[in-house]
Amino acid sequence: MKFMMSGLPSNDPVPTVSLIVPVFNGGQAFERCIESLLAADPPPHEVIVVDDGSSDGSDCIALRLGGKLLHTDSRKGPAVARNLGVGAATGDLIFFVDADVTIPTHALATVVAIFHNEPDVDAVIGSYDDEPAASNLLSQYKNLLHHYVHQKSSAEGFTFWSACGVIRRTVFLELGGFDERFDWPSIEDVEFGYRLRAAQRKIRVCHELQVKHLKRWGPVSLFHTDVFRRAIPWSKLIVQSRRIENGLNIDHQARARVAVSGMIVLCGLIACFWPPALMVLAGLVVALLVLDFQVLNWFRHKKGICFTLRIIPWHWFSHFYSGSAFASVLGWHLLFDRQPPLWSINQAPEPSSKRMKMPEP
């Protein structure tokens, strides 16, 4: 059934939306997620939950709250789960939402209006909002930084984001969906976005589309995710595709900050044996403060000076470990890697599950 939106001609149908949520042991956050989806105004065409081998009763939560439930039978990763959901979807638009995210009531109206009014748009991504649910320092820092980066980005995107990303179903199917070789949460959405761009599809960053992230980050979980689930695989994708985009958190300034953070560490080590290097170190610290001025000043306005001072060590540490990950991947590729690339942005993957198909008319 097509729903109508106020402000559009009553005889002009707008796209229907299938919401797809992969879940693995989602807990209370998942329950809040589904409640927010079902409270959307206008309501979605369907809500499809794909349980990826949960052992905490997440499937029961989905059934109790009224979502359509599918199973992967065992832990296979969100790429497989999302592809399975798309294979069962019948909406014109596929709206992917992570299981630890809640959407505002107007989210569907916002994206439907974009696709209805801008027929050249193939995909839309949003951002986290500026009020993260978890109150601890790293959760506030990470989610607010994500909000800042997406809000400061151009309206024309270069990648996809599956925590809050919408795409025309026909386009998703045409490009083969997410690469199922990503069997853990990683950069399956980023890789798909690279293929979208390679196919000359238009991705729109909608700054008004903001969702709330419920995840609580700790030092170990944040470091492990940033390095092993994001930085290393994304570096491999950049090296193998031979393309570095100038947007989001890999723009020119971000690369400069990474380089300066590495020089700070190097100078610090040299200073242990040659004290005059401390003068160079001080200059580099000032340079990094200048490069980070905009984001740190934004944090100061948002959370105060004490919060900002507390997050600087981790913020600079994140520059360093992201740069180290890229340098390691590049070095390995130049010295040892003679294998064909794991991912190709010029050819859509063939889903091993064969789950995705165009529904019969």
N, C-alpha and C positions, 0 to 999 in steps of 0.2 A: 504494500500500500504506500502511495506517495503522500507525504504530508505537505501542507502549504505553510508559507511563512508570511507574517505580516510585512507589508511594504512591497510585496511582489504581486503581480497580477493573479487573481484567484484561479484563472484557468491555465496557469503556467506551472506545471509540476516541477518540483525540485528534487534533487537526488535523495535516495534513501541511504541510510547509514547502518552498516554492520559494525558493531563494536566487538573487538577481539582481545581477550585477555589471557595470556599464558600464565600459569601459576604453578609454583612448586613450594609447598609448605608455606602458604601465604599468611596464615594466622589472622590476627585481628585487623592488620592493615588491609588484607585482601577483602575482608568483610566490609570495611569502610569504602574500599574501592568500588565494589559491586553496588553498594547502596547509592553511591554518587552517580553511577552510570544509569541506574534505574530512575533516579530523580531528575534526569536531564529533561529540559523543556525547549523544544519539542522532544518527545520520547524517541529513542532509536528504533529502527526497523527490527533489530534483533541484537541481543547480547550473547556472544558465544564465548564460553570459558573453556580453555583447553588445559586439562590437568596433566602435568608432566611428571607423573609418578609420585604425587604427594603422599605422605604418611601421616599427616596431621588433620585429616578430615576436610581439607579445602574443597574437595569435590562435594561434600555434603553441604557446605556453606553455599556453594553455587546453586545447588538444587533447591535449597531452602529459600533462597532469595529470588529464584525465578529465572536464572540464566540458563541458556542451552548448554549442556555439558558434553564435552568430548574428552577422550583419553588417548594418551600416547602409549599406554601400557607400561612403560618404564621410563626412567630419566633419559631423555634424548636431547634436551636443550630447547631454548625458546625459538630457535629458527624452525625446527621441525614442528613445534607446537603452533606457531603462528601460521605456517604453511598449511597445516591441517585445518586450522580455523578458517582460513580463506577458502579452502576447498569446499567447505560446507556453507559458506556465506552466500547470500543472495542480494545483498545491498549493492547499490551503485558505487558507494564509497566504502572503503575499509578504514576504520578508525582503530589503530593499535593503541592500547593503553597498558602500561605495566601494572602488575598486581599490587604494587606499593604506592600507587598514585590515585588521587581523587581528582575529579574534574568539576569545574563550576557548572551550574545549571544551564548556562548559556553557551556552553562549548559547542554543542552540535549545531545550534543556530548560527554561530560564528563561522564554522567551517563550511556549512552548507551554503551560506551566502557567498563565500569566496568562490566555491566551485561553480555556483549558479551564475554569478556575475562575471567571472573571469574564466571562460572556457578554455583558455590556453594553459591554465594551471593544471599540473598533473599530480602534484603532491604538496601537502602543507605540513609544517612542523611548528610546534609551540615551544614553550620553555617552562621551567619550574617557576612558581611564584616567589615573591620576596618574603614569605612567612613560612619557613620550613617547620614541619611538625615537631621534629626532635629538637630539644633545647640545648644539647651539649655543644661544645665549641666547634668540633670538627664537622658535625652535621650542619650547624648553622653556616660555617665557612664554605663547605663544599657546595651546598645547595644554593646559597646566595651567589657564589662565584659563577655557577652555571647560569643562574638568572641574569647576572650582569653580562656575561659573554653573549648570550643569545639576544638580550635586549639591545645591546650595542651593535649587533651584526646587521649587515645589509638585509633588505627584504628578500633579495634573491639568494636562496640557499644553494650550497654545493653538495650537501649530503642529506641523509634521512635520519630520523630519530624515532625509534619505536616506542619510547616511553609515552609520547604523545605525538603521533604522526598519522596523517590521513592521506590516502592515495586512491586514485580511481582503480576499481577492481580490475578493469580490462588492462590497464597499464601494468599492474602488479603481476598479472598472469602472463602477459606478453614477455616480461623480463625474467620470468622463471622463479620469482619469489626470493626468499632469503636462502643463502647458501647453507645447506644443512651440515656441511663439514665443521661449522661452528657449533660444537656440541655442548658448549657452556655459554652462559651470558658473556658476550664479548662485543665485537664490532660488526656483527652481522648486519646491523642497520646502516652503519657507515659504508661498508662494502656495497650494500645495495644502493645507497645513495650515489656512489661513484659510478655504478652502472646506469643509474638514472641520468646522470649528467652526460655520460658517454653516449647515451641514446638520444641526447639533446632534448630531454624532458625538462619541464620547468618546475622547480621546487620553490615554494614560497615560505618564507619565515614570517609567521603571523605573531607579532609582538603582543597582540591582545589575547591570544590563546595561551593561558597560563594555568598550570595544574600544580597541585600540592604534592610534594614528595614526602612520604611518611617514613622513609628509611632512616635508621640511626647509624651513623658512621662512627667507627672507632679507629685508632691508629693502624692496627693490623689490617682490618678489613679495607680501609681506604687505600693504604699503600699497596696491598695485594691486588685490588681491583684496578687501581690507576696504572700499575706497572704491567701486570701479567694479563689482565683482561682488556686493557685499553692501549697503553703506550707501545708495548712490544708488537701486538698484532697490527695496530694502526701504522707503526713504522714499517712493518713488512709490506703492508698495502701500498704505502707511499713509495718505497724503494722499488717494488715490483711494477707499479703502475708508472713510475718515473714522473710523478706529478704531485707537486705540493700546492694545495689551494691556498689562497690568501683570504682566510675568513675564520670565524669562530676563534678557537684557541690555538690555531696554527698560523696566524697571520705574521706579517713582518716583525711587528713589535714583540710578539710572543717568542719568535725565534731569537731575537736580540736578547731578550731576558734570559732565555735558556743558555745562550752563549756566555753572557756575563756571569751567570751563576756558576758555570763550569770554571771560568777563569778565577772566580773568588775562591773556590775550593783549591784550585791549583796553587794560587798565590799563598793561601793559608798553609799549605804543605811546605812550600818553599820557605816561607817565613820561619818555620820551625828550625831551619838550618841557616837561613840568611836573613836576619832581622830587617835589613833595609826594604825587603819585599812588603813589609807592613804598610809602607807609604802607598804602594801600588794597590794593595788590598783595600785601603781606606778609600782610594779613588774609585775603585770598582763598586764598593758598597754604595757610595754616593750615586754612581751611575745607575745602579739597579733601583735605588729609591726613586730616581727621576723617571726611569722607564715604567715603574709600577705606580707612579703618582696618581694617575686617574683612578685606578681600581682601589688603591688604598684610601684615597680621599672619598670615594663612594662608600667604602666600608665605614669610614669615620662618620659620615653623615647618617648612615643607616643604623650603625650599632654603637657608635661612640669610639673615643680614642683608646680606651683600655682594651676593648675587643680587638681593635685594629692592631695594636701593638702585640697582642697575644697570638694573632694568626700569622704575623710576618714570618717567623721561623719556619712554619710548615709551608707557607706559600712559597718561600724561596727554596725550601727543600723539594717541593713539587716541581719547580723549574729544573732543579738539578737532576732528579731521578727521571724525569721525562726526557731530558736531553741525553742522559746516559743510556737510556733504553734505545733511543734512535741511533746514537753513535755505535752502540753494540751491534744493532741489527745491520746498519750500513757497513760496518767493518767486516762482519761475518759474510755479508753478501759479496763484498768486493774480494775477499780472500778465499772463501771456501765454497760459496753457494753456486753450484753449476746445475742445479735442478730447475725444472720448469716451475713457474710461479704457482703458488697454491691457489690464488684467486686470479681470475682474468676479468677485467672490466669490459672486454670486448665481446664476451660470449656469456649468455645467461647460463647458469648452472642447471643441470638436469636434476630435479629433486629425487633423491634416492627412494623416497617413499612413494613417488608418483601420485601424491595425494591431490595436487592442484589440477583442476580442470575447469574449463568453461562450462557452466551449467547449460543444460539443454534449454532451448527457447520454449 
